[in-house]
């Protein structure tokens, strides 16, 4: 995944990161600063995610990682990772693609979820496993 937009993903960079994120919907990747071994090959991708949120888009989605609420399992898990790696804050970056949510087969935002699914499928085909922070692939 290549993107013109890339920011440090860390607790110390929350304000700057959130300011830089678009309020549109989209797909994002959390990356490690260098490649690491996978079951097959190497990668820098830690996680793929997406948002179809009308109110705040990518900015709101990523804000939930910094301030998770009770019962938000993915947000809590990502926040724990941020806390665990806070002594190495520049190790992670986030990149994103803004996307329009269009109806596909009667489902709103189908193309956003399809893009995330495609990225996960391609990653799994290439490395024979999902990115380490993704628990399940095809939503």
N, C-alpha and C positions, 0 to 999 in steps of 0.2 A: 504494500500500500504506500503510495507516494502522495504527498500533500504539500502544498506551498505553505501551509500553516503548521507550526510545530511550537509547542511550549513545554517548559519543565512541568512535570506532574508531581507535586510534592506539597506537604503541609505548609512549608514556608512560602510557597509561591501561590497560595490560594487566591489572593486578591488580584494579582496580575493575570493569572491564568483565567479566572472567571471573567475579568474585563475583556480579555482577548477573544473569548469564545463567542461565536455567533448565537443569535437568538432564534435561528432557523433550525429546522429538523435536520437530522443527518446521521452519518455513520462515523465512528471514531475508532482509533487504535491506540492502545497504550503500549509503548515500546521501551525496551531496555537500551541503554546507551551503546551496547555492543552485542554482537551475535553470541548466542549460547547454544550448546548442543541440544538437539531434539532426538527423538527415537531414530529419525532418519534426517540427516543434514543439520543445518544450523538456522537460527532465526533470531530476530530482535523483537518479535511480537509477543507481548504478554497477554493481551486481551483485545477482543473485538466487541464493540457494543454499538447500540443505535438508540435514537430517540425519535418518537413521533409526537412528542409533547408540543401542543399548539402554543402554550404559554411559556416562552423562554427557551425552547428548543435545547440545543447542546449545552448552553450555559446553565440552565436549570438542572439538566440531567447530571452534569458533573458536580454541581453544587451539592447534590444529594450524597455524593461520595464523601464530602467533607463534613456534612451534617446529617447523618442517617437517622431515621426515626425507627422506633420499635417496630419490628415485624418486616422491615425492609432488608431481607437477607443479603441480596447482592450489594446494596449500599453499605451495609455493616461490614461485609467481607472485604470490600474494597477499602473502606476506611481503616480496617485493621492492617491491611497491607501498607497503606500510607504511613501509619504509625510505626509499623515494624521497620520500615526502611527510611525513617525520618533522619537518621544519621548519615545517610547516603542520598541526599535529596536530588542531586543532579543526575542520578542513575536512570530516571524515568522521564519520558516525554510523551506527550499526547498529540496526535495529529487527527485531522478530521476532514470530512467532505460534507458540504452543505447539500441537501437534496430536497427536492419538491415531493410532497406527499401526494401521489396520484392514486386514483382508484384502479385496482387491478382485480379482475374477477369479482367485482362487487365489494372488495375490501379496500378501505381507505388506507393509505400509506403502505400499500403492498410492495412498492418498489424499494422502499427503505429497508424493510425486513428482508426482502429478497436479496438486496446487496449485502447485508450482514450475513445472511445464510450462505451466499456465494463465497464470500471471503473465508468463512469458517470451513466450508467444504473444500475449497482450494488449498487451504492450510493443511487440513487433515489429509488430503490426498498426497500432498508434497512431503509431509513429515510423519504420517501414519499416527497422528495424535492431534488433539486440539491445543490451542495456546494454553499455557499453564494456568492462567487465571480464569479461563472459561470452563465452567463445570459441565455444560452440555452444549451441543452444537446447534442442531437444527430445530429452531423454535417453530 
